[in-house]
Amino acid sequence: MARLAEVRALVCLGGNGAVYTQISDVEGELNGLMTYDRKVIKPDVPRLKAAHEALIRDASQAAPAGCPAA
């Protein structure tokens, strides 16, 4: 969830997108959302979905939530 906080902070600076490219673990790396064989989904999916939806909802506002007043 720390990365989502970073994306949320970028919204205040005018950022409007982010891409997470490590869908699954690869040889020698364990930072994917799924294991190398794609048999185990590592994050809490409902929690991640709720966080994404909140980020999209807040970033879609004319004055995004949590940003300092201009």
ABEGO torsion letter per residue (X at the ends): XAAAAAAAAAAAAGBABBBBABABBBBGBAABABBAAGABBABBAAAAAAAAAAAAAAAABABBBGBBBX
